[in-house]
């Protein structure tokens, strides 16, 4: 649809057709070419005029013979370009009539309109596409889109699966739109393809509209072949569990003129799959801020200066790759100095490193050494020395950074409060709370004696 289209007419007259005669083609309806003069090429060079008169409304093209004209029984090929209409249509009925100039007076010898035999072959990969002014919209019979990583701020691979209803020549464009919400700014994006050499290695990305335009290259795309394209964008940072409405359109270049075959945007299928443990996370532009569905902390000893075992219970709400990290903050008031390899014991669950980085100001960063699955429960313990000063239980928070397999950007969580017990411990009110410190002493203390005499 809308493309430049080369029409080829083959004529063999049953009589001599003198120069100055006319040949009228009728029924060429559905073209966008405006009425006027149309350029003509022909095998009868010097016998058929290089310009024909075109009427858009009636779909009539009038050819003129020149010089010696056409000989009876001769075979003449005439070629001209029209622009196809924008809407799909079947091939119209086309007829031809000759008006032969008479040397004996002003009246032409008039023939009847006769139906032309239409080509039945394929063209541009469209079955029956050689039939004149058969018009189809270039589109994708298979059009799927999905993603690999829904985590906030993470590198995320978008995958597009396409199967066209026509050939797409090199220079054609495929536009995927509606990928809104990405943090990737305008510019070129690297594109990979399942069929090597058929696609450009970069696409033009536009952040505001969520649009990427990729060119067809090399030998082009063949009707019926399935192609998977993938490219990496960075997710936005806001939770969004609704899949984007993504659409795709093709602009098929024509070798016959300036006008491309223009399709219409059609909504893509997203499949509704999960990704890295997030329900529906495989849908395009779904974003999840990673965190812990379970977060709890308690301690074993509230006494000032004492060794104190803290137990931390965490359960992630997504899958977490090795190379990720978990940071606890708010553990202030400890007497334990900075330690780049503080011992960590995994009481239950696995995948967290055996040491963490401790800052005395109250921050602890744990490394993930093996994958953690969504919903898995991990109980960790670490030993700190309590401070010397009485203090209330600390308000502790936890945040995670999740490594992405798709690129440099991690999935970034936000700090969330960690639940803690307020139960009494060793007779200390709230003594099980995180880094609650009590300086042990006596409610009362008195002393006396029974005999003051020397020796």
C-alpha positions as CSV (number, residue, x, y, z in Angstrom):
1,X,0.0,0.0,0.0
2,X,1.1,3.6,-0.9
3,X,4.2,2.3,-2.7
4,X,5.6,3.2,-6.1
5,X,4.5,0.4,-8.4
6,X,5.8,-0.5,-11.9
7,X,3.0,-1.7,-14.2
8,X,4.0,-3.7,-17.3
9,X,1.6,-3.9,-20.2
10,X,2.1,-6.2,-23.2
11,X,0.2,-5.4,-26.4
12,X,0.0,-7.1,-29.8
13,X,-2.3,-5.3,-32.2
14,X,-4.3,-7.2,-34.8
15,X,-3.8,-4.4,-37.4
16,X,-1.3,-1.7,-38.1
17,X,-1.7,1.2,-35.7
18,X,-0.6,4.5,-37.3
19,X,1.4,7.1,-35.5
20,X,-1.0,9.5,-33.8
21,X,-3.3,6.7,-32.7
22,X,-4.4,6.2,-29.1
23,X,-4.4,3.2,-26.8
24,X,-6.6,3.5,-23.7
25,X,-6.2,1.4,-20.5
26,X,-9.3,1.6,-18.3
27,X,-10.0,0.3,-14.8
28,X,-6.7,1.2,-13.1
29,X,-8.5,2.3,-10.0
30,X,-7.2,2.6,-6.5
31,X,-4.0,4.6,-7.3
32,X,-2.8,7.7,-5.4
33,X,-1.1,9.2,-8.5
34,X,-2.8,12.5,-9.3
35,X,-4.2,13.2,-12.7
36,X,-1.8,14.5,-15.3
37,X,1.1,13.3,-17.4
38,X,2.8,10.0,-16.6
39,X,6.2,8.9,-17.9
40,X,6.3,5.8,-20.1
41,X,9.0,3.4,-21.2
42,X,8.5,0.9,-23.9
43,X,10.1,-1.7,-26.1
44,X,8.8,0.2,-29.1
45,X,11.2,3.1,-28.7
46,X,10.2,5.9,-31.1
47,X,6.8,4.2,-31.7
48,X,5.0,5.0,-28.4
49,X,5.1,8.4,-26.7
50,X,7.2,8.7,-23.6
51,X,4.4,10.5,-21.9
52,X,0.8,9.3,-21.3
53,X,-2.3,11.1,-20.0
54,X,-3.5,9.8,-16.7
55,X,-6.9,10.3,-15.0
56,X,-6.9,9.3,-11.3
57,X,-10.7,9.3,-10.9
58,X,-11.5,7.0,-13.7
59,X,-8.3,5.0,-13.6
60,X,-7.7,5.6,-17.3
61,X,-4.3,5.9,-19.0
62,X,-4.1,7.0,-22.6
63,X,-1.0,6.1,-24.6
64,X,-0.1,7.7,-27.9
65,X,1.7,6.1,-30.8
66,X,4.2,8.2,-32.7
67,X,6.1,8.1,-36.0
68,X,5.5,4.8,-37.8
69,X,3.2,3.5,-35.0
70,X,2.7,-0.2,-34.2
71,X,2.7,-3.1,-36.7
72,X,0.1,-5.8,-36.8
73,X,1.3,-8.8,-34.9
74,X,4.1,-7.0,-33.3
75,X,4.6,-7.4,-29.5
76,X,5.1,-4.2,-27.5
77,X,5.9,-3.8,-23.8
78,X,4.9,-0.6,-22.1
79,X,6.0,0.2,-18.6
80,X,4.9,3.1,-16.3
81,X,4.8,3.8,-12.6
82,X,1.8,4.6,-10.4
83,X,1.6,5.0,-6.7
84,X,-0.6,2.4,-5.0
85,X,-3.5,3.4,-2.9
86,X,-3.3,3.4,0.9
87,X,-6.0,0.8,1.4
88,X,-6.0,-2.9,0.6
89,X,-7.9,-4.0,-2.5
90,X,-8.2,-6.8,-4.9
91,X,-7.0,-6.4,-8.5
92,X,-9.6,-4.4,-10.5
93,X,-10.9,-5.5,-13.9
94,X,-8.8,-3.7,-16.5
95,X,-9.6,-3.3,-20.2
96,X,-7.9,-1.9,-23.3
97,X,-9.2,-0.1,-26.4
98,X,-7.5,1.1,-29.5
99,X,-8.4,4.3,-31.4
100,X,-6.6,4.1,-34.8
101,X,-5.8,7.3,-36.6
102,X,-7.3,7.4,-40.2
103,X,-5.3,9.1,-43.0
104,X,-8.6,9.6,-44.8
105,X,-10.3,12.0,-42.4
106,X,-10.9,13.2,-38.9
107,X,-12.5,10.1,-37.5
108,X,-10.6,7.4,-35.7
109,X,-11.1,3.7,-36.1
110,X,-12.6,2.8,-32.8
111,X,-12.2,-0.6,-31.2
112,X,-14.1,-2.0,-28.2
113,X,-12.8,-2.2,-24.6
114,X,-11.5,-5.7,-24.1
115,X,-10.6,-7.3,-20.8
116,X,-6.9,-7.7,-20.3
117,X,-5.3,-10.9,-19.2
118,X,-3.8,-10.2,-15.7
119,X,-0.6,-11.7,-14.4
120,X,-1.1,-14.4,-11.8
121,X,2.3,-14.7,-10.2
122,X,3.7,-13.5,-6.9
123,X,5.4,-10.1,-6.4
124,X,7.4,-8.8,-3.4
125,X,6.6,-12.1,-1.7
126,X,2.8,-11.6,-1.9
127,X,0.8,-14.5,-3.3
128,X,-0.8,-13.3,-6.5
129,X,0.9,-9.9,-6.0
130,X,1.7,-9.6,-9.7
131,X,-2.0,-8.9,-10.5
132,X,-2.2,-5.2,-11.4
133,X,-3.2,-2.9,-8.6
134,X,-3.7,-5.7,-6.1
135,X,-2.8,-3.8,-2.9
136,X,-1.9,-5.2,0.5
137,X,-0.7,-3.5,3.6
138,X,2.7,-4.7,4.7
139,X,2.3,-6.2,8.1
140,X,3.5,-8.8,10.5
141,X,1.5,-12.0,10.9
142,X,3.6,-12.9,13.9
143,X,4.4,-9.9,16.2
144,X,5.5,-10.7,19.7
145,X,7.3,-8.6,22.3
146,X,8.7,-9.5,25.7
147,X,11.5,-8.7,28.2
148,X,14.0,-10.5,30.4
149,X,14.3,-8.2,33.4
150,X,11.6,-6.1,35.1
151,X,13.6,-4.8,38.0
152,X,13.7,-1.0,38.6
153,X,16.7,0.7,36.9
154,X,18.1,-2.6,35.6
155,X,19.5,-3.3,32.1
156,X,16.7,-5.1,30.4
157,X,16.7,-7.1,27.1
158,X,13.6,-6.5,24.9
159,X,12.8,-9.3,22.4
160,X,10.7,-8.7,19.3
161,X,9.5,-11.7,17.2
162,X,8.3,-10.9,13.6
163,X,7.0,-12.7,10.5
164,X,6.0,-10.5,7.6
165,X,3.3,-11.0,5.0
166,X,5.6,-9.8,2.3
167,X,9.2,-9.4,1.4
168,X,11.0,-6.4,2.9
169,X,13.9,-5.1,0.8
170,X,17.0,-3.6,2.2
171,X,16.3,-0.1,3.3
172,X,12.8,-0.9,4.6
173,X,12.0,0.2,8.1
174,X,10.4,-1.5,11.1
175,X,9.1,0.7,13.9
176,X,8.2,-0.6,17.3
177,X,6.4,2.0,19.4
178,X,4.9,2.2,22.9
179,X,8.0,1.1,25.0
180,X,7.4,4.0,27.3
181,X,8.9,4.4,30.7
182,X,12.5,3.5,29.9
183,X,15.4,5.5,31.4
184,X,17.4,5.1,28.2
185,X,17.9,8.5,26.5
186,X,17.5,9.2,22.8
187,X,20.2,7.7,20.6
188,X,21.4,4.7,18.7
189,X,20.8,1.3,20.4
190,X,22.7,-1.9,19.5
191,X,20.4,-4.5,17.8
192,X,21.0,-8.2,17.5
193,X,19.1,-10.5,15.2
194,X,18.4,-14.2,14.9
195,X,19.0,-14.0,11.1
196,X,22.4,-12.5,10.5
197,X,22.8,-9.9,7.8
198,X,19.1,-9.2,7.4
199,X,19.0,-6.3,9.9
200,X,21.0,-3.2,10.7
201,X,23.2,-3.6,13.8
202,X,21.8,-0.4,15.4
203,X,18.4,1.1,15.8
204,X,17.3,4.7,16.4
205,X,15.7,5.0,19.9
206,X,13.4,7.8,21.0
207,X,12.7,7.8,24.7
208,X,9.6,10.0,24.9
209,X,7.5,7.9,22.5
210,X,9.2,4.6,23.4
211,X,10.0,4.0,19.8
212,X,12.8,2.2,18.1
213,X,13.3,2.1,14.3
214,X,15.4,-0.7,12.8
215,X,16.4,-0.9,9.1
216,X,16.3,-4.0,7.0
217,X,19.7,-4.7,5.4
218,X,21.6,-7.1,3.1
219,X,19.3,-9.5,1.2
220,X,16.3,-8.3,3.1
221,X,13.5,-10.2,4.8
222,X,11.6,-13.0,2.9
223,X,7.9,-13.5,3.4
224,X,7.2,-16.3,5.9
225,X,10.6,-16.2,7.6
226,X,10.6,-15.6,11.3
227,X,13.0,-13.1,12.8
228,X,13.9,-12.3,16.4
229,X,15.4,-8.9,17.3
230,X,16.7,-8.0,20.7
231,X,18.1,-4.9,22.2
232,X,18.9,-3.6,25.7
233,X,17.2,-0.6,27.4
234,X,17.4,0.6,31.0
235,X,14.2,0.3,33.0
236,X,12.7,3.2,34.8
237,X,12.6,3.3,38.6
238,X,8.9,3.4,39.3
239,X,6.8,0.2,40.1
240,X,4.6,-0.6,37.2
241,X,2.8,-4.0,36.9
242,X,0.8,-3.1,33.8
243,X,2.3,-4.2,30.4
244,X,2.8,-1.5,27.9
245,X,0.6,-1.5,24.8
246,X,3.3,-1.9,22.1
247,X,2.7,-1.8,18.4
248,X,4.7,-2.3,15.2
249,X,4.6,-1.0,11.6
250,X,6.5,-1.7,8.5
251,X,7.6,0.7,5.8
252,X,8.6,-1.3,2.7
253,X,11.0,0.4,0.4
254,X,10.2,0.2,-3.4
255,X,12.8,0.0,-6.1
256,X,10.4,1.5,-8.5
257,X,10.2,5.0,-7.1
258,X,10.3,7.3,-4.1
259,X,7.1,6.0,-2.3
260,X,7.4,3.3,0.3
261,X,4.8,0.6,1.0
262,X,3.3,1.9,4.2
263,X,1.6,-0.4,6.8
264,X,-0.5,0.5,9.8
265,X,0.4,0.2,13.4
266,X,-0.8,-3.1,14.9
267,X,-0.7,-4.1,18.6
268,X,1.9,-6.7,19.5
269,X,1.4,-9.8,21.6
270,X,3.1,-9.8,24.9
271,X,2.5,-13.4,26.1
272,X,2.0,-12.6,29.8
273,X,5.1,-14.6,31.0
274,X,7.0,-14.3,34.2
275,X,10.6,-13.1,34.5
276,X,13.2,-13.6,37.3
277,X,10.5,-14.6,39.7
278,X,8.2,-11.6,39.1
279,X,4.7,-12.5,38.0
280,X,4.1,-11.0,34.6
281,X,7.6,-9.6,34.6
282,X,8.2,-10.8,31.0
283,X,5.7,-8.4,29.7
284,X,7.1,-5.3,28.0
285,X,8.0,-2.4,30.3
286,X,6.6,-4.0,33.5
287,X,8.8,-2.7,36.4
288,X,9.2,-4.1,39.8
289,X,11.2,-2.5,42.6
290,X,13.1,-5.4,44.2
291,X,12.8,-5.9,48.0
292,X,12.2,-8.5,50.7
293,X,8.8,-9.9,51.5
294,X,10.1,-11.0,54.9
295,X,12.6,-8.9,56.8
296,X,13.2,-9.5,60.5
297,X,16.1,-8.9,63.0
298,X,16.7,-9.9,66.6
299,X,19.6,-10.3,69.0
300,X,20.9,-12.6,71.7
301,X,22.4,-10.2,74.3
302,X,21.5,-6.6,75.3
303,X,24.2,-6.0,77.8
304,X,26.7,-3.2,77.4
305,X,30.1,-4.3,75.9
306,X,28.9,-7.9,75.5
307,X,29.3,-10.0,72.5
308,X,25.9,-10.0,70.7
309,X,24.7,-12.4,68.0
310,X,22.2,-10.7,65.6
311,X,19.9,-12.9,63.6
312,X,18.5,-11.6,60.3
313,X,15.7,-13.3,58.4
314,X,15.2,-12.2,54.8
315,X,13.0,-13.5,51.9
316,X,13.4,-11.8,48.5
317,X,10.4,-11.0,46.3
318,X,12.2,-11.8,43.1
319,X,15.1,-14.0,41.9
320,X,18.5,-12.6,42.8
321,X,21.6,-13.3,40.8
322,X,25.1,-13.9,42.2
323,X,26.9,-10.7,42.2
324,X,24.0,-8.8,43.8
325,X,24.3,-7.2,47.2
326,X,22.1,-6.6,50.4
327,X,22.8,-3.6,52.7
328,X,21.5,-3.3,56.2
329,X,21.6,0.3,57.7
330,X,20.8,1.7,61.1
331,X,22.9,-0.7,63.2
332,X,24.5,2.2,65.1
333,X,26.0,2.1,68.5
334,X,28.2,-1.0,68.2
335,X,31.7,-1.1,69.6
336,X,32.8,-3.3,66.7
337,X,35.2,-1.3,64.4
338,X,35.1,-1.3,60.6
339,X,35.7,-4.7,59.2
340,X,35.9,-5.6,55.4
341,X,35.3,-9.2,56.2
342,X,33.0,-9.6,59.1
343,X,32.0,-13.2,59.5
344,X,28.5,-14.2,58.4
345,X,26.9,-17.5,59.2
346,X,24.0,-18.8,57.1
347,X,21.8,-20.5,59.6
348,X,19.3,-21.6,56.9
349,X,19.2,-21.0,53.2
350,X,22.3,-20.6,51.0
351,X,23.7,-18.1,48.5
352,X,24.8,-15.3,50.8
353,X,28.6,-14.8,51.3
354,X,30.4,-15.9,54.4
355,X,31.7,-12.4,55.1
356,X,30.3,-8.9,54.9
357,X,31.6,-5.4,54.8
358,X,30.9,-3.7,58.2
359,X,31.1,0.0,58.9
360,X,30.9,1.0,62.6
361,X,28.5,3.8,61.8
362,X,25.9,1.0,61.4
363,X,26.0,-0.3,57.8
364,X,26.5,-3.9,56.7
365,X,26.7,-5.0,53.1
366,X,26.3,-8.7,52.3
367,X,27.3,-10.2,48.9
368,X,25.2,-12.7,47.1
369,X,27.4,-15.6,45.9
370,X,24.7,-17.9,44.6
371,X,21.3,-17.3,43.1
372,X,18.4,-16.6,45.5
373,X,15.0,-17.5,44.3
374,X,11.8,-15.6,45.0
375,X,10.3,-16.7,48.3
376,X,13.4,-18.5,49.6
377,X,14.0,-17.8,53.3
378,X,17.5,-17.0,54.5
379,X,18.5,-16.7,58.2
380,X,21.8,-15.1,58.8
381,X,23.8,-14.5,62.0
382,X,26.6,-12.2,62.8
383,X,28.4,-11.2,66.0
384,X,29.0,-7.6,67.1
385,X,30.2,-6.2,70.4
386,X,27.6,-3.9,72.0
387,X,28.5,-0.3,72.9
388,X,29.1,1.0,76.4
389,X,26.1,3.3,76.6
390,X,22.5,2.5,77.3
391,X,20.5,2.8,74.1
392,X,17.1,1.9,72.6
393,X,16.7,-0.7,69.9
394,X,17.7,0.7,66.5
395,X,15.4,1.2,63.5
396,X,17.1,-1.0,60.9
397,X,16.4,-0.8,57.1
398,X,17.4,-3.1,54.3
399,X,17.9,-2.5,50.6
400,X,19.1,-4.8,47.7
401,X,20.9,-4.2,44.5
402,X,20.3,-7.0,42.0
403,X,22.8,-7.8,39.3
404,X,21.4,-7.9,35.7
405,X,22.5,-10.6,33.2
406,X,21.6,-8.1,30.5
407,X,24.0,-5.3,31.1
408,X,25.8,-2.9,33.4
409,X,22.8,-1.5,35.3
410,X,21.6,-3.2,38.5
411,X,18.1,-3.5,39.7
412,X,17.8,-1.0,42.5
413,X,15.5,-1.5,45.5
414,X,14.5,1.1,48.0
415,X,15.3,1.0,51.7
416,X,12.5,-0.7,53.7
417,X,12.2,-1.1,57.5
418,X,13.2,-4.4,59.1
419,X,10.8,-5.8,61.7
420,X,12.2,-6.5,65.1
421,X,11.0,-8.1,68.3
422,X,10.2,-5.9,71.4
423,X,10.2,-8.9,73.7
424,X,12.0,-8.8,77.1
425,X,15.4,-10.6,77.2
426,X,17.3,-11.5,80.3
427,X,14.9,-9.3,82.2
428,X,15.7,-6.3,80.1
429,X,12.6,-4.6,78.6
430,X,12.8,-4.8,74.8
431,X,16.1,-6.5,75.2
432,X,15.6,-8.6,72.0
433,X,15.4,-5.5,69.8
434,X,18.3,-4.8,67.4
435,X,21.3,-3.3,69.3
436,X,19.2,-2.5,72.4
437,X,21.9,-1.9,75.0
438,X,21.4,-2.1,78.7
439,X,24.1,-1.3,81.2
440,X,23.6,-4.0,83.9
441,X,23.3,-2.8,87.4
442,X,21.2,-3.2,90.6
443,X,17.9,-1.7,91.6
444,X,19.3,-1.4,95.1
445,X,22.6,-2.0,96.8
446,X,23.4,-1.8,100.5
447,X,26.0,-3.1,102.8
448,X,26.6,-3.3,106.6
449,X,28.6,-5.1,109.3
450,X,28.2,-6.8,112.7
451,X,31.5,-6.1,114.5
452,X,33.6,-2.9,114.3
453,X,36.4,-4.1,116.8
454,X,40.0,-4.2,115.5
455,X,41.5,-7.6,115.0
